[in-house]
């Protein structure tokens, strides 16, 4: 399964430089983010989604992202938000059934 990063050009460039070949850079507008998410194909196991892109979605779409296990969506920030650690632990527990310490 592949890992894909989805966010603005800076976000995607950071992941590309880190060795992740599959990225979808989008202009941060709701319709662009939604269209990019709808274009995610088979074989993608994890989508690293920029928090700014996630925040543009309607609450229904946010719930769908949060509850998805295939692909698993991991929402992160380039700003290094300390509060994001707990939600990532919860996502891993939900998707894999194991708890990170």
Buried (B, 14 or more C-beta within 10 A) or exposed (E): EBBBBBBBEEBBBBBBEEEBEBBBBBEBEEEBBBEBBEEBEEEBEBBBBBBBBBEBBEEEBBEEBBEBEEBBBBBBBEEEEEEBEEBEEEBBEEBEEEEEE
